[in-house]
């Protein structure tokens, strides 16, 4: 096995899934996207990929082209990370393009922003230059959508911020303060106790049931990450 330290024009992405936090691992080398073989792949390798993509933790990995067979070169095989590397190319592997695999062995990973299992909903903040604040958006049935500000509370805000890895919320914003979103308005009349680990565990009208317009998209301000 060799370790390669030349990071020029090297990128990693996840493909083959509608969810942004999981998919087939693909790496960009010498101007071409290619895949990674699942031979000897383990959780340490997964940790490196997820961390490189900006996720805080991992949930699992998938072998045997779980997210579909890729195309192009199989760039990496026998990857052997110790889990502390900042980038996948810093891990030992056979060498660029050297493998004994087919695309039926393309590896995939499932990353997380601190969620405890893959059934939890995905939440993000949009519309601000600061990552700690923004319009609340949730991912449901393959689409990102917004949340209506009807009866929104600090308890709701605390749940969103904690789900995103922040310690607490310091405020919330009504009337599309961070700009009007697009797509479905997924949640309305959200009523969290404040201890829930996921916004979808709070009571609300039901997915897509609302009497709102995007001029009522709610936003939150988090702190403590």
C-alpha positions in Angstrom: 0.0 0.0 0.0 1.1 3.5 -0.7 0.2 6.9 0.9 -0.2 9.8 -1.5 0.4 13.3 -0.3 -0.2 15.2 -3.5 -3.6 16.8 -3.0 -3.7 18.7 -6.3 -7.2 18.6 -7.9 -8.5 16.0 -5.6 -12.1 16.1 -4.5 -14.7 13.7 -3.0 -18.5 13.5 -3.5 -21.5 11.3 -2.7 -23.7 10.1 -5.6 -26.6 7.8 -6.3 -28.9 9.0 -3.5 -31.6 11.6 -3.1 -30.2 12.3 0.4 -27.2 14.6 0.5 -25.6 12.8 3.5 -25.2 9.4 1.9 -24.3 7.8 -1.4 -21.6 6.2 -3.5 -18.2 7.5 -2.8 -16.6 9.2 -5.8 -13.2 10.8 -6.1 -11.9 13.3 -8.7 -8.4 12.6 -9.9 -6.6 13.8 -13.1 -9.8 15.4 -14.4 -12.1 12.4 -14.1 -14.6 11.3 -11.4 -14.2 7.7 -10.4 -15.3 5.3 -7.7 -13.8 3.5 -4.7 -13.7 -0.3 -4.3 -15.3 -1.7 -1.1 -12.4 -4.2 -0.5 -11.4 -4.0 3.2 -13.5 -0.8 3.7 -14.4 -0.1 7.3 -15.8 2.5 9.6 -12.4 4.3 9.9 -12.4 4.9 6.1 -16.0 6.1 6.4 -15.1 8.6 9.2 -12.5 10.2 6.9 -14.9 10.6 4.0 -17.7 12.1 6.1 -15.3 14.4 7.9 -13.8 15.6 4.6 -17.4 16.4 3.4 -18.1 18.4 6.5 -20.2 16.0 8.5 -19.5 15.5 12.2 -20.2 11.8 12.5 -20.9 8.6 10.6 -23.8 6.2 10.7 -22.6 3.3 8.4 -21.2 2.3 5.1 -22.6 0.2 2.2 -20.9 -2.4 0.1 -21.7 -4.1 -3.2 -22.8 -1.0 -5.1 -25.7 -0.3 -2.7 -26.2 3.1 -4.3 -25.8 1.8 -7.8 -22.8 1.0 -9.9 -20.7 4.0 -10.9 -18.9 4.5 -14.1 -15.4 5.6 -15.2 -12.2 4.5 -13.4 -12.2 2.7 -10.0 -9.6 5.1 -8.6 -9.0 3.5 -5.1 -8.9 0.0 -3.7 -7.8 -1.5 -0.4 -8.2 1.8 1.4 -6.8 1.6 5.0 -7.4 4.7 7.0 -6.7 4.9 10.7 -9.6 7.3 11.0 -7.7 10.5 11.9 -6.8 11.6 8.4 -8.2 14.9 7.2 -8.6 13.6 3.6 -9.1 10.2 1.9 -6.0 10.5 -0.2 -3.8 10.6 3.0 -4.9 7.0 3.7 -2.8 4.1 2.4 -4.3 2.4 -0.7 -3.1 0.4 -3.7 -2.4 3.4 -5.9 -4.4 5.5 -8.3 -6.4 3.2 -10.6 -4.8 0.0 -9.3 -7.6 -2.4 -8.3 -9.0 -5.9 -8.8 -12.6 -4.7 -8.6 -15.7 -4.1 -10.7 -18.3 -1.4 -10.3 -20.4 -4.0 -8.5 -18.1 -3.4 -5.6 -18.4 0.4 -5.5 -18.5 1.5 -1.8 -21.0 4.0 -0.3 -21.2 5.8 3.1 -23.9 7.3 5.3 -22.9 10.4 7.2 -24.6 12.4 9.9 -24.5 15.9 11.5 -24.9 14.3 14.9 -28.2 12.5 14.4 -28.3 9.1 16.1 -29.9 7.2 13.3 -30.6 7.5 9.6 -34.4 7.8 10.1 -34.1 11.3 11.6 -35.1 14.2 9.4 -32.6 16.5 7.7 -32.6 20.2 8.7 -30.6 23.1 7.3 -30.4 26.9 7.6 -30.5 29.0 4.5 -30.5 32.6 3.4 -27.7 34.0 5.7 -24.0 34.4 5.3 -23.7 33.0 8.8 -23.9 29.2 9.2 -25.5 29.6 12.7 -28.6 31.4 11.5 -31.1 31.3 8.7 -34.3 30.2 7.2 -35.3 26.7 8.6 -35.6 24.1 5.8 -36.4 20.5 6.2 -35.9 17.6 3.7 -38.9 15.3 3.2 -39.8 13.0 0.4 -36.9 14.0 -1.8 -37.4 17.7 -1.5 -36.2 20.6 0.6 -39.0 22.8 1.9 -39.7 25.5 4.6 -41.5 25.8 7.9 -44.3 28.2 8.6 -43.9 30.7 11.5 -47.4 30.2 12.9 -47.2 29.7 16.7 -43.4 29.3 16.5 -41.6 29.4 19.9 -38.2 29.4 21.4 -38.7 25.7 22.3 -39.0 24.9 18.6 -35.9 27.0 17.9 -33.9 25.1 20.6 -34.8 21.8 18.9 -33.7 23.0 15.5 -30.4 24.3 16.8 -29.6 21.2 18.9 -30.4 19.0 15.9 -27.8 21.0 13.9 -25.2 20.5 16.6 -25.5 23.9 18.3 -26.0 24.1 22.1 -29.0 26.4 22.1 -31.0 29.0 20.2 -30.8 32.7 21.0 -33.7 33.8 18.9 -36.0 33.3 16.0 -37.2 35.4 13.0 -40.7 35.6 11.5 -42.1 36.8 8.2 -39.4 35.4 6.0 -36.7 37.5 7.7 -34.0 35.5 5.9 -35.8 35.6 2.6 -38.7 33.7 1.2 -37.9 30.0 0.4 -39.1 27.9 -2.4 -40.8 24.5 -2.8 -43.2 23.0 -0.3 -44.0 24.4 3.1 -43.5 21.1 4.9 -44.4 22.0 8.5 -46.9 24.4 10.2 -48.1 24.9 13.7 -45.0 23.2 15.1 -45.3 22.7 18.9 -42.1 21.3 20.5 -41.8 20.6 24.2 -38.1 21.6 23.7 -36.5 18.3 24.6 -37.1 16.5 21.3 -33.9 15.4 19.4 -35.5 16.0 16.0 -37.9 18.6 14.7 -40.1 15.9 13.1 -40.7 14.5 16.6 -42.6 17.7 17.6 -46.3 17.9 17.0 -47.3 19.8 13.8 -50.2 19.8 11.2 -48.7 17.0 9.1 -46.3 17.0 6.2 -47.4 19.7 3.7 -50.5 20.7 5.6 -50.5 24.4 6.1 -52.3 27.7 5.5 -49.1 29.7 4.9 -47.2 31.4 2.2 -43.4 31.7 1.9 -43.7 35.2 3.3 -44.2 33.3 6.6 -41.0 31.2 6.4 -39.5 30.9 9.9 -35.8 31.4 10.7 -33.7 30.7 13.8 -30.5 32.0 15.3 -28.2 29.4 17.0 -25.1 29.6 19.2 -22.5 27.3 20.7 -21.1 25.0 18.1 
